Amino acid sequence: LWRLGYCARLLKTNHFRTAASNTSFPAVWMLLAQHSGRIPGLFVVVKKTTFFTMPETVEDKTNPELYLPHPGVRGMTLLDREAFKRTVVVPALKVKKEIVHTVLKSLKQSVLQRPGLKRVVEDPEDEDSRFVILDPHKVPEFSLGESEQQVLKQLNVHPEVSKYHLELTYENFKSEEILRAVLPEGQEVTSGFSRVGHIAHLNLRDHQLPYRHLIGQVIMDKNPGVTCVVNKTNIIDSTYRNFEMEVLAGENNLVTKVKENNIAYELDFSKVYWNPRLSTEHGRIVELLKAGDVLFDVFAGIGPFAIPAAKRKCRVFANDLNPESYTWLLHNCKLNKVDTKVKVFNMDGRDFLRGPVREELSKELPLLKEEQKTAFHIVMNLPALAVEFLDVFRHLLVGEPCSPAGLPIVHCYGFSKHSNPARDIQERAEAALGTSLAGRCSTFLVRNVAPNKEMLCLSFQIPADVLYKRPCPDEAKPASKRLCTYQDSSEEKVLS
């Protein structure tokens, strides 16, 4: 009893200014429950009362039907737009048409603001008057407050609020409201998607699959410019980083055009990898480059790093194993008029690093002078596997190390489900390189891919003792008597 008395005083103190229309009996009990954790019996009763009573009270006072399609659409799997029609009663104010705009401006806090619904409608019985539709959430009792009535009195408008029968159709509801009305109650509703040109890309959950074609049609209807909706049917685990997909609605045309950071790309979304969520990351890396720098893009895709780098007057070597990505990369280089600045390869990433990358570094690094400011960047954007490729850098070059400032900078992407993802990706990189990167690397969080799964970018300058294999110490001996071994990436070679 003492605790109930205390909670009542607390309620009076903390909620004295709460409007009566926003305070209900269940809300009082919820507050009591928050301060009565030591009385389990009371908490159980309160929980049950709140669950059953609160929605009923809210419905009576705020009329949320304005935002709900007809209840008969529940369970629909084939879209029937006519079934969403319903008529709701909303508050309206009758005013002379000459002062409609003045009234709208004066009562802007109470006037209906819902997109797609008219705020002013004609009066079928009086052509000189109009009905101004009010927000039922702001005028729940079909009665304006004193301040609004004073405003209307100054405008010589009768403050009486009428009941107007408003017809709602499929066009008046948002996609999330439609899907929430269709899917079984309590199930998660997905209305978000990735936009790739004219294509909307969904990742539906299992419980949404029976409604997938309806969901696709709704997404297409509610998003101008979307003419094709697809759903990913498996995870990206193929050699070429693309995934199978099902067309849910619209045309079966997956060749599209996108624009990222003011650069246009064309692609076949069903055959190459493209993620619009990486545009900021693409821009971040490109901003690190300056004219004259060299970029080696190991997993280039269709060119979101390579092409803007070439636009910045960098020399670019771009590679991708997927023949389709290679073809579209060539196409996009020509589209953006950088085809003479980008050397394109269709190779495995390891072969690209051991071949063109090693050849170019072997040629360029010995020529660097201390005053030269050319930087060499190696981008490895294959987050599922890129860290495993880092061992290629072990003794990739033979000879004396170049100036420390000229050592290549690697930007390696990876996924992590670790509680400390930055430490996890660094430790994995160190294991592949065979050296510590402590104090010699930085980690950037790119995005959250899924619950407890992060995508990160680890950037570091390759240590000289990792990149270079020193020449044999007995080089002074005649060639016929000289024998030494050195580690060339993963295989040993013998020179004699």
C-alpha positions in Angstrom: 0.0 0.0 0.0 2.8 2.3 0.8 4.4 1.7 -2.6 1.1 2.3 -4.4 0.8 5.6 -2.5 4.3 6.6 -3.5 3.7 5.8 -7.1 0.5 7.8 -7.1 2.4 10.8 -5.8 5.1 10.2 -8.4 2.5 10.1 -11.1 1.0 13.4 -9.9 4.4 15.0 -9.7 5.9 13.8 -13.0 2.8 13.8 -15.2 0.7 16.7 -13.9 1.1 18.6 -17.2 0.1 15.7 -19.4 -3.0 16.3 -21.5 -6.0 14.4 -20.3 -6.5 12.9 -23.8 -3.1 11.3 -23.5 -3.5 9.8 -20.1 -5.5 6.6 -19.7 -6.1 4.1 -16.9 -3.7 1.5 -18.5 -1.0 4.2 -18.8 -1.3 4.8 -15.0 -0.9 1.2 -14.3 2.2 1.0 -16.6 3.8 3.7 -14.6 3.0 1.9 -11.4 4.5 -1.2 -12.8 7.7 0.6 -13.6 8.1 1.5 -9.9 6.8 -1.7 -8.5 9.3 -4.3 -9.6 9.4 -5.9 -6.2 5.7 -6.9 -6.3 5.6 -9.7 -9.0 1.9 -10.2 -8.7 1.1 -6.6 -9.4 3.4 -6.6 -12.5 1.7 -9.6 -14.0 -1.7 -8.0 -13.7 -0.5 -4.7 -15.1 1.1 -6.4 -18.1 -2.1 -8.2 -19.0 -4.3 -5.1 -18.6 -2.0 -3.0 -20.7 -1.9 -5.6 -23.5 -5.6 -5.8 -23.9 -6.8 -2.4 -22.9 -4.4 0.1 -24.4 -5.0 -0.5 -28.1 -8.8 -0.3 -27.6 -8.5 3.1 -25.9 -6.1 4.4 -28.5 -8.4 3.3 -31.3 -11.4 5.1 -29.7 -9.6 8.4 -29.3 -7.2 8.7 -32.2 -9.0 6.9 -35.0 -6.0 5.2 -36.6 -8.3 3.7 -39.3 -7.2 6.7 -41.4 -3.9 4.8 -41.9 -5.2 1.3 -42.2 -6.5 -0.5 -45.4 -9.7 -2.5 -45.3 -9.2 -5.4 -42.8 -10.4 -7.9 -45.5 -7.1 -7.7 -47.3 -5.4 -9.8 -44.6 -3.8 -12.9 -46.1 -4.0 -11.6 -49.7 -1.3 -13.1 -52.0 -2.4 -11.7 -55.3 -2.8 -7.9 -55.4 -6.4 -6.7 -55.6 -6.2 -2.9 -55.4 -10.0 -2.5 -55.2 -10.1 -4.5 -52.0 -8.2 -1.8 -50.1 -11.1 0.8 -50.4 -12.7 2.0 -47.2 -14.5 5.0 -45.9 -13.5 6.6 -42.6 -15.1 9.5 -40.7 -12.8 12.4 -40.1 -13.3 15.9 -38.7 -13.8 18.7 -41.1 -14.4 22.5 -40.9 -16.7 24.3 -43.3 -15.3 27.6 -44.5 -15.9 30.1 -47.3 -13.7 29.4 -50.3 -12.3 32.9 -50.2 -10.5 32.4 -46.9 -9.5 28.7 -47.3 -5.8 29.5 -47.5 -6.0 31.8 -44.5 -7.6 29.1 -42.5 -5.1 26.5 -43.6 -2.2 28.8 -42.5 -3.9 29.6 -39.2 -4.7 26.0 -38.3 -1.7 24.3 -39.8 -1.1 22.3 -36.6 -4.6 20.8 -36.8 -5.1 20.4 -40.6 -4.5 16.9 -42.2 -1.0 16.7 -43.4 -1.0 13.2 -44.9 0.6 12.9 -48.4 -1.8 11.9 -51.1 -4.9 13.1 -49.3 -6.6 16.4 -50.1 -6.8 18.9 -47.3 -9.5 20.9 -49.0 -12.6 19.3 -50.7 -15.7 20.8 -52.2 -19.0 21.0 -50.4 -21.6 19.3 -52.6 -24.4 21.4 -51.1 -22.7 24.8 -51.3 -20.5 25.8 -54.2 -19.3 28.9 -52.3 -17.9 26.8 -49.4 -15.2 24.2 -48.9 -14.5 21.6 -46.3 -11.0 21.8 -44.7 -10.1 18.2 -43.5 -8.6 18.1 -40.0 -6.2 15.5 -38.6 -8.3 13.1 -36.5 -5.2 12.5 -34.3 -5.1 16.3 -33.5 -8.9 16.6 -33.2 -9.9 13.3 -31.6 -13.2 14.4 -30.1 -14.4 16.4 -33.2 -13.9 19.6 -31.2 -11.2 22.2 -31.6 -9.4 23.6 -28.6 -9.9 27.1 -27.2 -6.9 28.7 -29.1 -8.1 27.3 -32.4 -11.7 28.5 -31.7 -10.3 32.0 -31.0 -8.5 32.1 -34.3 -11.7 31.1 -36.2 -13.7 33.7 -34.3 -11.3 36.4 -35.6 -11.9 35.1 -39.1 -15.6 35.0 -38.7 -15.7 31.2 -39.2 -18.1 29.0 -37.2 -16.0 26.7 -35.1 -18.3 23.7 -35.3 -16.5 20.6 -36.5 -18.4 18.4 -39.0 -18.1 14.7 -39.6 -16.8 14.1 -43.1 -16.9 10.7 -44.8 -13.5 10.3 -46.5 -13.0 7.5 -49.0 -9.5 5.9 -48.9 -8.1 3.8 -51.8 -5.0 1.7 -52.5 -3.3 4.9 -53.8 -3.7 6.6 -50.4 -1.8 4.1 -48.4 2.0 3.8 -48.0 3.7 0.5 -49.0 4.5 -0.4 -45.3 0.8 0.1 -44.3 -0.3 -2.1 -47.2 2.1 -4.8 -46.4 1.4 -4.6 -42.7 -2.3 -5.1 -43.4 -1.7 -8.0 -45.7 0.9 -10.1 -43.9 -0.2 -12.1 -40.8 -0.4 -10.0 -37.6 2.8 -9.9 -35.6 5.1 -10.8 -38.5 7.9 -8.6 -39.6 7.2 -6.3 -42.6 10.0 -5.5 -45.0 9.4 -2.4 -47.2 13.1 -1.5 -47.6 15.1 -2.3 -50.6 18.2 -1.5 -52.6 17.7 0.6 -55.7 19.9 -0.2 -58.7 18.7 1.9 -61.6 15.2 0.8 -62.5 15.6 -2.4 -60.3 14.4 -2.7 -56.7 16.4 -5.5 -55.0 14.7 -7.2 -51.9 16.0 -9.7 -49.4 12.8 -11.3 -48.2 12.6 -13.6 -45.1 11.1 -17.0 -45.3 7.7 -16.0 -43.8 7.4 -13.3 -46.5 7.9 -15.6 -49.5 4.2 -16.6 -50.0 3.5 -12.9 -50.5 6.6 -12.1 -52.6 4.8 -11.3 -55.8 2.3 -9.0 -54.0 5.2 -7.3 -52.2 7.0 -6.8 -55.5 4.0 -5.2 -57.1 3.4 -2.9 -54.1 7.1 -1.8 -54.1 6.9 -1.1 -57.9 3.6 0.8 -57.5 4.8 3.0 -54.7 8.2 3.9 -56.1 8.2 5.9 -59.3 10.9 4.8 -61.8 11.1 1.2 -60.5 10.0 -1.1 -63.3 11.5 -4.4 -62.0 11.5 -5.9 -58.6 13.8 -8.9 -57.7 14.5 -11.0 -54.7 17.8 -12.6 -53.9 17.3 -16.4 -53.7 20.7 -17.4 -52.1 23.7 -15.8 -50.5 26.7 -14.5 -52.5 29.0 -17.5 -52.4 29.7 -18.1 -56.0 33.2 -17.7 -57.6 32.0 -14.6 -59.4 30.2 -12.8 -56.4 26.8 -12.7 -58.2 23.7 -14.3 -56.9 20.6 -16.0 -58.3 17.5 -13.9 -58.2 13.8 -14.1 -59.0 11.8 -11.4 -60.7 8.8 -10.7 -58.5 7.1 -7.9 -60.5 7.6 -5.9 -63.7 9.8 -6.4 -66.7 12.4 -9.1 -66.9 15.1 -6.6 -67.8 18.2 -6.7 -65.5 20.5 -4.6 -67.6 20.5 -1.2 -66.0 22.3 2.1 -65.6 23.3 3.6 -62.3 25.1 6.8 -61.2 27.5 6.9 -58.3 29.5 9.9 -57.2 28.7 11.6 -60.5 29.9 8.7 -62.6 27.6 6.6 -64.8 27.9 2.8 -64.9 26.0 0.2 -66.9 25.7 -3.4 -65.9 23.7 -6.6 -65.9 22.6 -6.9 -62.3 22.0 -10.7 -62.6 25.6 -11.4 -63.7 27.9 -8.9 -61.8 28.2 -7.6 -58.3 26.9 -4.1 -57.5 26.0 -2.7 -54.1 24.7 0.9 -53.9 25.5 1.0 -50.1 29.2 1.1 -50.9 29.1 4.5 -52.7 30.5 6.4 -49.7 33.3 3.9 -49.3 34.2 4.1 -52.9 34.4 7.8 -52.6 36.5 7.7 -49.4 39.2 5.6 -51.0 39.3 7.6 -54.2 39.7 10.8 -52.2 43.0 9.3 -50.9 44.5 9.3 -54.4 46.2 12.1 -56.2 47.2 12.7 -59.8 50.1 10.5 -60.8 49.4 7.8 -58.2 49.1 4.1 -59.2 46.1 2.0 -58.3 46.0 -1.8 -58.5 42.4 -2.9 -58.1 42.5 -6.7 -57.5 38.8 -7.4 -57.4 37.6 -4.5 -59.6 34.0 -5.5 -60.4 32.6 -3.1 -63.0 35.0 -0.3 -61.9 33.7 1.8 -58.9 37.2 2.3 -57.7 39.1 2.1 -61.0 37.1 4.5 -63.1 36.9 7.5 -60.6 40.7 6.9 -59.9 41.4 7.2 -63.6 39.3 10.4 -63.7 41.7 11.8 -61.1 44.6 11.1 -63.5 45.9 8.1 -61.7 47.4 5.1 -63.6 45.1 2.2 -63.0 45.5 -1.6 -63.3 42.0 -3.2 -62.8 41.3 -7.0 -62.6 38.3 -9.2 -62.1 38.0 -13.0 -62.4 34.3 -12.8 -63.5 34.3 -12.6 -67.4 31.0 -10.6 -67.2 32.5 -8.1 -64.8 35.6 -7.9 -67.1 33.3 -7.2 -70.1 31.3 -4.5 -68.2 34.5 -3.0 -66.8 35.8 -2.5 -70.3 32.4 -1.1 -71.4 32.3 1.4 -68.5 35.9 2.6 -69.1 34.8 3.4 -72.6 31.6 5.0 -71.4 33.5 7.3 -69.1 36.3 7.9 -71.7 39.1 6.5 -69.5 39.8 3.3 -71.5 43.3 4.6 -72.4 44.1 5.2 -68.7 43.0 1.8 -67.3 44.7 -1.5 -68.0 42.0 -4.2 -67.6 42.7 -7.9 -66.7 40.6 -11.0 -66.4 42.6 -13.1 -64.0 42.5 -14.8 -60.6 43.5 -12.3 -57.9 46.6 -14.2 -56.9 47.7 -14.4 -60.5 47.1 -10.7 -60.9 49.2 -9.9 -57.9 52.1 -12.3 -58.9 51.9 -11.2 -62.5 51.0 -7.6 -63.5 51.3 -6.1 -60.0 54.7 -7.6 -59.3 56.0 -6.7 -62.7 54.9 -3.1 -62.4 56.2 -2.7 -58.8 59.6 -4.3 -59.8 59.9 -1.8 -62.6 58.7 1.3 -60.8 59.9 1.1 -57.1 63.6 1.0 -57.9 63.3 4.2 -59.9 61.6 6.2 -57.1 63.6 9.0 -55.6 63.2 10.4 -52.2 61.6 13.6 -53.5 59.1 11.8 -55.6 55.6 11.6 -54.2 54.0 8.9 -56.3 52.0 6.5 -54.1 51.0 2.9 -54.9 47.6 1.8 -53.7 46.3 -1.8 -53.8 42.6 -2.2 -53.2 41.3 -5.7 -52.3 37.5 -5.5 -52.1 36.5 -9.1 -51.7 35.4 -9.0 -48.0 34.7 -12.7 -47.8 38.2 -13.8 -48.9 40.5 -10.9 -49.4 42.4 -11.4 -46.1 43.4 -14.8 -47.3 45.1 -13.3 -50.3 47.5 -11.2 -48.2 50.1 -14.0 -48.0 50.9 -13.3 -51.7 52.8 -10.2 -50.5 55.4 -12.3 -48.6 58.6 -11.9 -50.6 56.7 -10.8 -53.7 59.7 -8.7 -54.8 63.4 -9.6 -54.8 66.1 -7.0 -54.2 66.9 -4.2 -51.9 63.9 -2.4 -50.4 62.9 1.0 -51.9 62.4 4.1 -49.9 60.0 3.4 -47.1 57.7 6.2 -48.4 57.3 4.3 -51.7 56.1 1.0 -50.2 52.6 0.1 -51.5 49.5 0.9 -49.3 47.0 -1.9 -49.1 43.2 -1.4 -48.5 41.9 -4.8 -47.6 38.2 -5.5 -46.9 36.8 -8.2 -44.6 33.8 -9.3 -42.7 33.9 -10.0 -39.0 31.5 -11.4 -36.4 33.9 -10.9 -33.6 33.1 -8.9 -30.5 36.1 -6.7 -31.4 36.0 -6.7 -35.3 38.9 -4.3 -35.7 41.2 -6.4 -33.6 39.9 -9.6 -35.4 40.7 -8.4 -38.9 44.1 -7.1 -37.9 45.1 -10.4 -36.3 43.9 -12.3 -39.4 45.9 -10.0 -41.6 49.0 -10.4 -39.4 48.7 -14.2 -39.6 48.6 -14.0 -43.4 51.5 -11.6 -43.7 53.6 -13.2 -41.0 54.3 -10.0 -39.2 52.8 -7.6 -36.7 50.9 -4.5 -37.9 50.7 -2.9 -34.5 51.0 0.9 -34.9 51.3 0.4 -38.7 47.7 0.1 -39.7 44.2 1.7 -39.5 40.8 0.1 -39.5 37.7 1.7 -40.9 34.2 0.5 -40.2 32.4 0.4 -43.6 28.9 -0.8 -42.7 26.9 -3.2 -40.6 26.0 -6.1 -43.0 23.8 -8.1 -40.6 23.3 -8.4 -36.9 26.7 -9.0 -35.4 28.4 -8.9 -38.8 30.6 -5.9 -39.8 32.3 -5.0 -43.0 35.7 -3.3 -42.4 38.6 -1.9 -44.3 42.1 -2.5 -43.0 44.7 -0.1 -44.5 48.4 -0.5 -44.1 51.8 0.0 -45.8 53.4 -3.3 -46.6 56.4 -3.7 -44.4 59.7 -3.9 -46.4 60.7 -7.2 -44.7 57.4 -8.8 -45.8 57.4 -7.5 -49.4 61.1 -8.0 -50.2 63.4 -11.0 -50.3 67.0 -10.0 -50.0 69.5 -11.3 -52.6 71.8 -14.2 -51.6 74.7 -13.1 -49.4 77.2 -15.1 -51.5 76.7 -13.3 -54.8 80.4 -12.6 -55.0 81.0 -16.3 -55.8 81.2 -17.4 -59.5 77.8 -18.1 -60.9 78.8 -21.8 -61.5 79.5 -22.3 -57.8 76.7 -20.2 -56.3 73.7 -21.9 -54.9 70.9 -20.2 -52.9 67.2 -20.6 -52.3 64.6 -17.9 -51.8 60.9 -18.0 -51.1 58.8 -16.7 -54.0 55.3 -16.3 -52.6 54.2 -19.9 -51.9 56.7 -21.8 -53.9 60.5 -22.3 -53.5 62.9 -21.9 -56.4 66.5 -22.9 -56.6 69.1 -20.8 -58.5 72.5 -22.1 -59.4 
